[in-house]
Amino acid sequence: MSRQISSVSEHIVNRVERLLSDADFSLQTPLVVAYSGGVDSSVLLNAIVGYRERFDAPIHAVHVHHGLSENADNWARHCELQCRLEDVQFHLHRVDVDTGARKSLEAEARKVRYNALLDVCKQIGGVLLLGQHAEDQLETVLLQLKRGAGPQGLAGMGEMQYRGKTLIMRPMLALEKADIITYAEEEMLQWVEDESNQQNSFDRNFLRNEIIPHLVARWPQLAKTVGRSAALCAEQSALVSESAQSYYEDCKRTALRLNGQKLGALSRPWQALVIRAWFTEQRQLSPSKAQAEQVLSMLKAKHDATPEVNFKWGRVIRFDGDLYWVAHAAHEPDVSGTLSLNTPNHLPWLNGSISVSLTEPKEDDKVTFQTNARDLRIKPEHGSVSKLLKEWFKVWRVPRWERNGVPVIYLNEKPVALIVEGSCVYLQPREPGFDVSFKPD
């Protein structure tokens, strides 16, 4: 006989059903509950057990053991016991949190926790469920206000969003904490209390313990109204992002190069949003306002200048009027090497492979390559004169940071071709029956 579901659990079940349907997911998709053992995640797990009874979806609960509290082992045992009682697949993940100097304990714990949760979702093809509620959304918006965030930050947490290819849902986002606790008490649920929630040295705890109670006492509906404002900001942010993405696609020559002329023709706010869309596509944190201004200021530099802005991951460089994304080199170019015929030869610094074929190869034919050959005099297949390779680089407008890695291909010590920005350039006179192709990773 199915359990009696109260309005709180009914809300959660209905939101999960609706969100899965909106995302075109099967209602039998495995559900992964982030289960700390606190009251919020306990109520979430309890409601999802009710969802299983209705839709027969597999349930998994993941408890992340940070090892930061002397009670951590007890919490893990409590969560495992509750999952056994409800016949829920339990996953315990022990993680190490970097507590070094200049590290935010909150941020580091959150990072390793998300990594553990997402790992389980990837393994089973599941959707991640988080127990964040209306007051959590209020805290998030206030923190974003403190940081000077724009509409995207003030949108707070989304009820449904993706991290990589994993769908994350927050079906309790419209529920208030008081209703969650009342439900847990009426259902006689068992949960744990994390003593770190009382440590006001953490920004979120300070807001929760010292500030928000006073705000809510004055304005009881504040969590709901701020949640409504966050939803409106999310709608506006989505519309702006859609337009910014369109501008970005128009400015994009390649994933690593933006058309400076087209970008410069946009208004300053749209330019900044295009830059942020670029960073998002490259899976990097959006630049700060000051960093975005630095990048955009390069558009007005002298024509022959190559200014750059440094980031942890690498640089944005302006060259020949365009903006280039130049990540730190994972591999230095090999000075020379031998290429096998009729099989891909991977060149890691080019992030791709060269394939070489000969129509009538001789037994002693040898194909090699050399890099950093700027002083080699060559005549390209469609060129009318011979010049030093470094002069051709200028004609072809090859970015200076790519020049050392350009491989010149030799057949029996005679230069016959080179790979420039992913394309093969044959040299005169072209060797009959000799073909080269390049395939990016």
N, C-alpha and C positions, 0 to 999 in steps of 0.2 A: 504494500500500500504506500503510495507516495506521501511524503511528509507535507505538512501544512506550510505553505510559503507565505511569509508576511509581506507587507508592502516594500520593505527594504530589499529583501531577497528577490521579490518579484521584479522590482526595478532593475536590479543587477542582471537577472536572467533575461529580461526583455531587451536591455541595452546590448548585451552580448549577442543575442539573436539578431538585433537590428544592425549592429556594426559589422558582424560577419557577412550578413546579406549585402550591405552597402559595399563591402570590399570584394564581393563575388567569391566568398569562401564558403565551403560546405559547412553546414551546421554540425557536422560530425568531425570537424577539424580538431586535432588534439589541442587541448588548452593547457597552458603552462602558467601556474599561479606563482607569483613571487611571494613566498611564504616566510615572513620573518618570525611569525608567532605572535605578533602584536595584535591588538584588537581589530585593526582595519583589515589586515590580511586574513585574520581568522574568519571574519564575517564574509570576506570575499570567497574564501575556500568553501565555507558552509553553503553559500548561495550557488556556487559552481557545482557542488555535489547535487543540488536540486536541478541544475541545468542538465547534468548527466542523466538524471532520471527521466527527463523529458525528451532529450535528443540523442541519448546514447553516445555521447562524445567521450573519448579517452581524456582523463585528467592526470596531470603531473604537477607536483608541488616541489619547488626548489627552495631550499634553505641555504643561504650563504653564511658560512661561519667565518667571520672576520678575525676572530681571536683577539679582539680588543677589550673584551670584558671578562672578568673572572666567572661570569654566569653563562658564557657562550656555550659551553658544553651542555649545561642544563637546558638552554633554549633549544639546542639541536635535538636533544632527547625528547623534549616536549613535542616538538613539531613532528618527529618521526612517529611517536605514539598516536597523535591525533590522525595522522595519515593512515596508520594501520587500522584505526577504529572506523575510518570512512572508506577503507579500501581504495586509497589514492596512491599512485606510484610516487614514492618519495626519492628526492635527489638531494644529497648533502654535498655541498661544495666548500672545501676549506681554501681560503685565499690569503695571500699576504698583502698587507696594505703598506705602501711606502710612507713611513712616518718621518722621513728625513727633513732636514732644515729647508725652509722656504717652500714646504709642501702643505697644501690644505688637506687636513685629515678628512673633512667632509667630501671634498672633490675626489680624493684618491680612493676612499671607501666606495663612493658611488661608481667610480670607473670600474673597479674590479668586480663590484656586484653586478653591474650591467653585463660585463663580459661573461661572467658565469651564467647568468640567465639566458643570454643570447646563444651561448654554446649549446645549452640543452634544447632550445627552440630549433636550432639548425640541425641537431642530431635527429630529432623526431619529426621535423616539419611542422612544428607547432606555432601557435599564436601566444604571445606573452600578455598576461593580465596583471595589471598593477592596481593596488588598492588605494590610490590617492583620491582625496575627496575635496569638497568645496573649500574647506579651510586651507588645505594644502595649496589649492589654486590661489587663494588670497595671499598666502605667504610668498608664492612664486612671483606674483605680479608686484608685490611690494619690493621684493629683492631686485626685480628688473628695474623698477623705478629708481631704486638706490643707485643702480649701475648706469642710469641714463639711457636705458634701452629705447628703441623706437617701436613702431607698431608690431613688428614681428616678435620682439621680446615681451611686449605687454600682452600679447595673445596668450601668454602663459603656456600651460600644458595642453596639448591636444587630446581630445577624447579618443582619437584614432590617428596614429602616425606610423611611419616606417623607420626602422634603423637598418640600413642596408636592405636586405630582402625580407626582414622579419617584421611582421605586423605587430604593433603594440597597441593595446586597448586599455582604457581607464574607465570602466563602466560605472564607477562610483563617484565620478567627478561632480555630479550634481547633488550628491548626498551630503548632509551636514553631520559633523562629528557627533553631536548629541543624539541624533537618530540612530547612528551606527552603534553607539554604546548602549542605548536603550534596547536595540534589537539583540545585541550580544548577551545582555543580561536576561532578557525574556527567554531567549533560547538556551540559557545556561551554558554558554560557550566558555571554554577555558582558554586563557591567553596569558602572555608574559608581558612584563613591563621592563623596558630598556632604561636603565638608570641614566644613560647618557642623554636622554631626552630632557633632563633637567640642567644640563650644562649650558649655561647661557653664553659661553665663549663661542659657540657655534651661532652664526647669524640667524639661521632658520629657527633654532631653539629660542633665541632672544626675542624674535618676533612672536613666536608661538606663546611663550610664557609671560612676557613682559608688556608687549605692545598690543597684540590682537585682542586679548580679553577686554582691554579698555575701549578699543574701537567698537567691538561688538556690543559691549554694554551700552554704549551711546547710540549705535546704529545696529540693531539686531539683524537687519537684513543685509548687512554689508557683504558677507560672503557671496550671497546670491547676486547682488547688484554688480560686484566686481567680476564675478563669473560671467555675467551678461556682457560687461564691457570687454572682457578678454575674448569672448566669442565674436563680438563685433570687430575687434582689432584683428582677429584671425581671418575673418571674412575679407576685410580691407587688405590685409597683408597678402592674402592669396591672390586677390585681383591684381595688386601691384606686382607681385612676383611673376604672375602670368605675363604681364606686359614686359617686365624686365627680361624675362626669358626670351621673349620674341626679339627684343633689341639685341640681346646677347647673341642669339643665333645669327642675326644679321651682321654683327660685328666679327663673328668668329671666322677666321681663315682656316685654322685647324684647332684642335683641342688645346694646343700650346701657344697659339698666336692670335692676337686680336688686331683687327684692322684699325690703325690709329686714326685714319682720316674719318672713317664712319663713327668711331667712338667720339672723336673730337667734335663732330657735328651735333651731338646730343646735348641737352641741357645738363648742367652739373649734377643735379639729383639723379637723373637717369644714368649718367656715366658711373656714378658711385654704385648704383644698383647692378649695373652690368658687371662691374668688377667683383661685386659680392657673388653674383651668379657664377662667374668664372671660378672663384675660390670654391664654391659649393661643388661644381662639377669635378674639380680636382681633389675633392674630399679633404679640404683644409678648412680650418676655422675662418670665419669671415674676418677681414681686416678691421682694425679699429677705424674710427673716423679719421684720426690723424694719419694712419697708414694709407687709407684710401686716398686722402688728399695728396700724400707724397707720390703715390702711383700716378694719379691723374695730372699732377704738375709736370710730369715728364713729357706729356704730350706737347708742351709749349717750349721744350728745350731746343737749342740750336739744331739745325738739320743734321749736321755731321757729328753731333754728340751722342754718346751712348750711356745715359744716366741709368742708375739702377736703384732699387729699394730692396734691402735685405730682410729676409724672414728666417725663421728657424728651419724651414724645409728647403730654402734655397733663395732665389732672387726673381724679381720681375725686372726685365731689362727692356729699355726702348732701343730698337735698332731699325734703321731705315724707316722711321716713322711709325712702326708697329710695336706692340707690346708683346714680349715673349715670356713664357713661363719656363724658368730654368731651375729645375730641382738639383739638389746636391748630387754629384755623380756617384752612383753606386759602384761603378766600375771605371777604372782608368783604361784608355785605349791601349791595346797591345801594339807594340812597335812594329811587329811583323808576324807572319804566320803562314802556314800551308793550308790551302783549300782543297777539300776532296771533291771529285767530280760526281755529279748526279745525286747529290745528297745535301740537305741543308747544313750549312756551316754557321753555327750560332755565334754572333758577335755581341756580347752582352752590353757593351757601351753604346751600341746602336739600337738596343732593344729589338733586335730582329735577326734574321738569318739570310745569308747569301747562298744562292744555288748557282752552280756553274756547270755548263754542259759543252761538250765538243762532239761535233758530228762524227768525225773520224779521228778519235784520239790515238796517239802513238804511245808505245809502252813507256818511253822516257819523258813524256810530256809532264811538266810540273807547273802547277798554278799556285801562286803565292800572293800575299798582299803586304803592303807597307802603309803605315800612317805617318803623319807629320812630314809629308813630302812636298812642302810648299815651294821648294826651289827646283822642282822637276819641271822641265819645259815640255809642254804637251800641245797637241792640236785636236780639239774635240771633233767629233764626227761632223757636226754642222758648223764648225768654225772655219773662218777663212785665213786665219793666221795662227802661228804658234806663240804661246806666251808661257811665262812661269805660272805654275798652278796658283800661287798666291795672288797673281793678277786676275786669273779667271775667277777666283773666289769673290773678288770685288765686283767683277762683271755680273756674276750670278747672284750677288748679294747674299752670300752665305754668312750667317752670323759668326762673329769672330770666335765665340766659345765652342763652335762646332768644327772648326777647321782642322784642329789637330787630330780629330778622330776620323776624318774622311779616309777610307781605305782605297788605295790605288792597287788595282789587280794586275798582276803580271802573268804572262804565259811564257815560260822558259826565259825569264828575266827581261822580257819586253813588256812595257806598260801597254795594256789593251783596253782598260775600262776603269771607272771609279764610281763609287756610290756617293751621291750628293743629295742630302735631305730625302733619303728614301727612294731615290730614282737612280737608274743606271745611265751613265754617260760613257758612250764608246769613244775610243780614240782613233784617229786616222794614222795609217790606213787600217780599216776595220779588219780584224782577223776573221777569215771565212769559217763558218761553222761553229763560231764561238759565241755562246749566249750566257748572259748573266741576268739574274732576277733577285729582287730583294723583297722579303716578306716580313712586315713588322710582327712582333709578338702579339 
